Amino acid sequence: MNILVVQESDWIQRNPHQQHHLMERLSLRGHKIRVIDYEIDWKTNKNEGIISKRQVFKGVHKIHDEANIDVIRPGLLKIPVLNYVSWTWTSWREINRQIKEFKPDVIVGFGLINTYIAARAAKKHNIPFVYYLIDVLYTLIPEKSLQFIGKQVKKGIIKNSDKVITINKKLSEFAVGLGADENNTIVIDAGIDLERFDPKIDGSAIRKEYGIKDDELLLFFMGWIYHFAGVKEVAEELGKGNHENMKLMVVGDGDAYHDLEDIKEKYILDRRLILTGKQPYRKIPEFIAAADVCILPAYPQEIIMQDIVPIKLYEYMAMSKPVIATQLPGIKAEFGDDNGISYVDFPENLLNKVIGLDVQENGKKACNFVRDNDWSSITDKFEETLGGVV
């Protein structure tokens, strides 16, 4: 199949998500993949000028070296608000160009603006369109006044979709609430590369490199550090409280990274708050192996976190790591209780929850719960779904 993918995030710079895993594996199976993405970090990227020109990246891969995906990035005006207007026009032009040149058998959308354009264009050209929801994307629009419009756009996409796929049960309920046909909405869970995320991997070299002693308990967070991620609050509690045998390692970067640096300086956490910055994906399993407990302390009232289940949870659990998370509805619905995840009401309560936690027992439960979520079987289901709509 020729598969055209549209999304509103940076395919190349951002960490691998559901779409990266699926599309790279489909590429390995002989399908041709083209992605139209968005330079979401244009404000912080050090590119000169107010115009970001169209770019084409050939043979992109983030996970599998043999994968071969072409990424097309439409240009835009690097001026707030006008970036949306200009990118809407360039995306419309690019989508129609790819329909003419690439002749996709199916279009898969993960975004809002370009996904709405793609859904309409697919209907016009009689191309099957699949909408894959991995989060409630409009809640991430920085301009709050535009979030209502984003919600209406999402409804329009759902209306024009031949199939709606979500990553978990709560998102399926959300999609149906926005008008999706319940009989035409399916769940395809997040997957795990069980060969890559193997609980037998030794993390002792990482512990030695970052000065973590055998008798110290290492808490671990990875990914993009949003302000609402709760990591800042956990770091502050580490600085305020009497938790001398605990350390916190944060792998990744993001909006709140500099705040974490300030917290580290304020509370003199030089050896106890470890900020590694962004790390190569191939090294992530070794970092997880070094941890004792993994955390997801996002504030439960944050709208974007209500219905999602981040892939990193599955990766933590596959490596027999217990998880402590806040009471997020999507996670509770997906994993329930007594399956390796312990819950707290707020990020500030997390460190106290660690005390008395049976790390080994909860780690085993976590691993047992996700052992059937191998990427191969997930990709089989996704490939079969695309084949069905085609």
C-alpha positions, 0 to 999 in steps of 0.5 A: 500500500501507499500510505500518506500520514499527516500529523501536527508534530515534528516527525524527526525531532520528537521522541518516537510515538505510536505512529513512528513504531507502526509506520516504520514496521509497515515500511519494513513490510514493503509498504511505501510511507510518506509523512506530512508533518509540522515544525512544532518547535519553530519558536525555539529552533534556531533557523534564521528568517521569518519564513520556514521553507518547504523541506523534504527528508528522505529515508527517515528512520528513528527506531529501525535502521532499515525503515525508509520513510519520506517526510515532507514539511510544508513551509510557514510564516514564523509569526504567532497566529500567522503560523497557523494561517500560512501552514493551513495554506501550505498543508492544503497545497502539499496534501493535494500535491501528494494525492496527485504524485504519490497516489495514496491507497489510504490516508491516516491522520493524527492531527487537527488542521492538516488532518481535517484538510486531508479528510476532506481531500480524501473524500473528494478523491474517493480515498479511504481515510483513517483517523487515529487518536492518540491524545486529545490534541486540541487541548495542547493548542497554546492559544486557549481561545483556539481550543474550542475551534480545535474541538469543532475541527476534530468533530469534522474529522471524525465525521469524514473518517471511514474508520476511527482508531484510538489507543485506549478505551477512554479515547474511544469513549471520547471519540464516540462522544464527539460523533464517531460511529461506535461500530466503526471505532476500534482500539489498537493498543500501544505496543512494545518491542519486547526484544528491545525492552527486555527485563534482563538488560543490565542497567548497572553501567548507567547507575555507575556513570551517574553515581547511583549507589546500590542502596539508593532508590532511583526514580525515573521519568522520561519523555517531553517535560511539560509544565503539567507533567508533575516532575517539577513538583516531585523534584521539589519534594525531593529537595524539601523532604527527608528522602536521602536514599532516593534519587530522581533521574529525568531523561528528556527535554521540554518546556519545564527543563530549565525549571528543573535546573533551577530547582536543582540549584535551589535545593542543592540537588546536584547528586540527587536530581539527575538531568540527562537531557535527550538521549538516543532511543537505542539507549533508553532500555538501559536507562530504564533498567537502571531505575527502581521505580518509574513515575508518571506524576502528571496533574490529574486535572490537566485536560490533555492527560484525562484519556491518554495512555503514554507508550512509555508506561508499556515500556516501563512495565515490560522491563519489570519496573513498578510504576507510580502514577497520578489518578488519571482516568485513561490509565485507571481504565486501561490498567486497573488496580494491582497490575504493577501501577500504584496511584497517588492523588497529586505529584507531591504525594509520590515520594511517600508512596515509594516508602513501603512499595514492594518493588520486585513484586509490583515489577513482576505484575507490571511485566505480566500485564503487558507481555502480550502487547508486542509491536508485531501483533499490534502492527498486524492488527493495524495493517489488517485494518488499513487493508480492510478500509482499502 
